[in-house]
Amino acid sequence: MIVIGGIRMKKRLSREGLVRELRRRGVRVTAQRIAVAEAILGTAEHLTVQEIYRRVRQRFPHITVGTIYNTLEVLTAGGLIQPLPFPGGTRYDTDPEPHVNVVCIRCGEVQDFHDDEGHLARLAELASQRTGFKALSQHVAVYALCQDCSRA
């Protein structure tokens, strides 16, 4: 699944569609930037910088980790991804809808849990009302053991 402009899209965005979206957001488009965007936006996984780097390096062997970081900053500023602070490092999420990240504390697997009843959206509103803060985004995580790790 890919998310563009806050809309979940069930099929993969074409390269041309991605280029149009980046340009619409004022992002300078390069082949390396497209490869980084495709690596992260083309999966539902919550990838780390190193995972993105390994995937992109298959096509661009001379790409630097700095280019990966710079592109992730552009994608974050453009609202296409959200960095998530997890134990073991930052992972990147492409789903802007309110959801819970369920994180295995042993292997680090992350799965999205979507709240179809709207409880998470109401939680952000309630937190804003009670604290006086204006909610801009939210990150909710549940730390657990995945099925494989709980059997081990």
C-alpha positions in Angstrom: 0.0 0.0 0.0 1.2 3.5 -0.7 0.0 6.8 0.8 0.1 10.0 -1.1 -1.3 13.3 0.2 -3.1 11.5 3.1 -4.9 9.1 0.8 -4.3 5.4 1.1 -3.8 3.9 -2.3 -4.2 0.1 -2.7 -2.1 -0.2 -5.8 1.5 0.9 -6.3 2.0 4.5 -7.5 3.6 4.7 -10.9 7.0 6.3 -11.3 5.3 9.2 -13.2 2.8 9.7 -10.4 5.5 9.8 -7.8 7.5 12.3 -9.8 4.3 14.5 -10.2 3.6 14.3 -6.5 7.2 15.2 -5.5 7.2 18.2 -7.9 3.8 19.3 -6.7 5.3 19.4 -3.2 8.3 21.5 -4.5 10.8 18.7 -4.3 13.7 18.6 -6.7 13.5 15.2 -8.5 16.6 13.1 -9.0 17.0 9.4 -9.9 18.4 8.6 -6.5 15.6 10.5 -4.7 13.0 8.6 -6.7 14.7 5.3 -5.8 14.6 6.2 -2.1 11.0 7.2 -2.3 10.1 4.0 -4.2 11.9 1.9 -1.6 10.0 3.3 1.3 6.6 4.2 -0.3 6.4 0.9 -2.1 6.1 -1.2 1.1 4.0 -1.3 4.1 7.1 -2.2 6.2 8.5 0.3 8.7 12.0 0.5 7.3 15.2 1.8 9.0 17.7 4.0 7.2 20.0 1.0 6.8 17.2 -1.1 5.3 16.4 1.6 2.8 20.1 2.1 2.1 20.6 -1.6 1.3 17.6 -1.7 -1.0 18.5 1.5 -2.9 22.2 0.5 -3.1 21.2 -2.5 -5.3 20.3 0.0 -8.1 22.7 2.8 -7.1 25.9 1.2 -5.7 27.5 4.7 -5.1 24.7 6.2 -3.2 25.6 7.5 0.3 23.8 7.2 3.6 23.8 11.0 3.6 21.7 11.0 0.4 19.3 8.6 2.1 19.0 10.9 5.2 18.5 14.0 3.0 15.8 12.4 1.0 14.0 11.1 4.1 14.0 14.7 5.4 12.5 15.9 2.2 9.8 13.2 2.2 9.1 13.9 5.9 8.8 17.7 5.3 6.5 16.9 2.3 4.2 14.9 4.5 4.8 11.6 2.6 6.4 9.8 5.5 6.7 10.0 9.3 9.8 9.2 11.3 9.0 6.9 14.3 11.3 6.7 17.3 11.6 3.1 18.3 14.1 1.2 20.5 16.9 0.3 18.2 16.5 3.3 15.9 14.1 5.4 13.8 11.8 3.7 11.4 9.7 5.4 8.8 5.9 5.1 8.4 4.0 5.8 5.2 0.5 5.7 6.8 -0.8 9.1 7.9 -4.1 7.7 9.2 -4.3 7.3 13.0 -3.1 3.9 14.0 -1.2 2.0 16.6 2.2 0.6 15.8 2.5 -2.8 17.5 6.2 -3.5 18.0 7.8 -6.8 19.0 10.3 -6.1 21.7 12.5 -9.1 20.7 12.8 -9.1 16.9 11.6 -5.5 16.2 8.8 -6.4 13.8 6.3 -3.6 13.5 2.6 -4.0 12.4 0.0 -1.4 12.0 -3.3 -1.7 13.9 -6.0 0.5 12.5 -8.8 1.8 14.8 -11.9 1.8 12.6 -14.0 3.2 15.4 -12.1 6.5 15.6 -10.9 6.1 19.2 -7.3 7.3 18.4 -8.6 10.5 16.7 -10.7 11.2 19.8 -7.7 10.5 22.0 -5.7 13.2 20.3 -8.6 15.6 20.6 -9.0 14.8 24.3 -5.3 15.2 24.9 -5.3 18.6 23.1 -8.3 19.8 25.1 -6.9 18.7 28.5 -3.3 20.0 27.9 -4.1 23.1 25.8 -1.6 21.8 23.2 -2.6 21.7 19.5 -2.1 18.2 18.2 -0.2 18.1 15.0 0.5 14.4 14.8 0.4 11.4 17.0 2.4 8.2 17.5 1.0 5.4 19.6 2.9 2.2 20.1 2.2 -1.0 21.9 5.2 -3.1 22.8 4.6 -6.8 22.8 6.0 -10.1 21.6 5.0 -11.2 18.1 3.6 -14.7 17.6 7.0 -16.2 16.5 8.9 -14.7 19.4 6.3 -15.6 22.0 6.7 -19.3 20.9 10.5 -19.2 21.2 
